[in-house]
Amino acid sequence: MSDNRPCRKDLMNKINAVSFAVDDVKLFLDTHPCDEEALEYFNEFQQLRRSALKEYARYYGPLTIDTVDADECDRWNWINEPWPWQEGGC
């Protein structure tokens, strides 16, 4: 891309993949709360998810309330952008 923005689809795919991993290991931890390896995996992928959401918000607007930057008033234009489930390329 000419402005060095990452591809919107690629970012969404990354968010979906790490979100799936977080949700999956949360279910495992429900029945295995003392599994240290699973807890480390959860913490690692939760951080990856947070980073991916922040990166998406930086370029395309927030997907979740935790990634909203109230200081950037112009970023509330996200309503004009394609929604994540709509077709949109890089």
C-alpha positions as CSV (number, residue, x, y, z in Angstrom):
1,M,0.0,0.0,0.0
2,S,1.2,3.5,-0.8
3,D,0.7,4.9,2.7
4,N,2.2,1.9,4.5
5,R,-1.1,0.9,6.1
6,P,-1.4,-2.8,6.8
7,C,-4.2,-4.5,4.9
8,R,-7.5,-4.3,6.7
9,K,-8.4,-7.9,5.9
10,D,-5.0,-9.2,7.1
11,L,-5.5,-7.3,10.4
12,M,-9.0,-8.7,10.8
13,N,-7.7,-12.2,10.1
14,K,-5.0,-11.8,12.8
15,I,-7.6,-10.4,15.3
16,N,-9.9,-13.3,14.6
17,A,-7.2,-15.9,14.9
18,V,-5.8,-14.7,18.2
19,S,-9.3,-14.0,19.6
20,F,-10.2,-17.7,18.8
21,A,-7.1,-18.8,20.6
22,V,-7.9,-16.7,23.7
23,D,-11.5,-17.9,23.8
24,D,-10.5,-21.5,23.3
25,V,-7.9,-21.5,26.1
26,K,-10.4,-19.7,28.4
27,L,-12.7,-22.7,28.0
28,F,-9.8,-25.1,28.8
29,L,-8.9,-23.0,31.9
30,D,-12.5,-23.3,33.1
31,T,-11.8,-27.0,33.7
32,H,-8.1,-26.9,34.3
33,P,-7.5,-23.7,36.4
34,C,-4.1,-24.8,37.7
35,D,-2.5,-25.5,34.3
36,E,0.4,-23.1,34.3
37,E,1.2,-23.8,30.6
38,A,-2.3,-22.9,29.6
39,L,-2.3,-19.8,31.7
40,E,1.0,-18.7,30.0
41,Y,-0.6,-19.4,26.6
42,F,-3.7,-17.4,27.6
43,N,-1.6,-14.4,28.7
44,E,0.5,-14.5,25.6
45,F,-2.4,-14.6,23.2
46,Q,-4.4,-12.1,25.2
47,Q,-1.5,-9.6,24.8
48,L,-1.3,-10.4,21.0
49,R,-5.0,-9.7,20.7
50,R,-4.7,-6.4,22.6
51,S,-1.8,-5.4,20.3
52,A,-3.7,-6.4,17.1
53,L,-6.8,-4.4,18.2
54,K,-4.7,-1.4,19.0
55,E,-3.0,-1.6,15.6
56,Y,-6.4,-1.9,13.8
57,A,-7.7,1.1,15.7
58,R,-4.7,3.1,14.8
59,Y,-5.3,2.7,11.1
60,Y,-9.0,2.0,10.7
61,G,-10.8,3.0,13.9
62,P,-11.7,1.1,17.1
63,L,-13.4,-2.2,17.0
64,T,-13.9,-2.3,20.8
65,I,-14.4,0.3,23.4
66,D,-11.0,-0.4,25.0
67,T,-9.2,0.8,21.8
68,V,-11.0,4.1,21.6
69,D,-8.8,7.1,22.1
70,A,-11.0,10.0,23.3
71,D,-8.3,12.5,22.5
72,E,-8.6,11.9,18.8
73,C,-12.0,13.4,18.1
74,D,-11.6,12.8,14.3
75,R,-11.4,9.1,14.9
76,W,-15.1,9.0,15.6
77,N,-15.5,9.0,11.9
78,W,-15.3,5.2,12.1
79,I,-19.0,5.1,11.3
80,N,-18.1,6.1,7.7
81,E,-15.7,3.2,7.3
82,P,-16.7,-0.2,6.1
83,W,-17.9,-2.4,8.9
84,P,-15.6,-5.4,9.7
85,W,-18.0,-7.9,8.2
86,Q,-18.5,-5.9,5.0
87,E,-16.3,-6.5,1.9
88,G,-13.2,-4.3,2.0
89,G,-9.9,-5.1,0.6
90,C,-6.4,-3.9,1.5
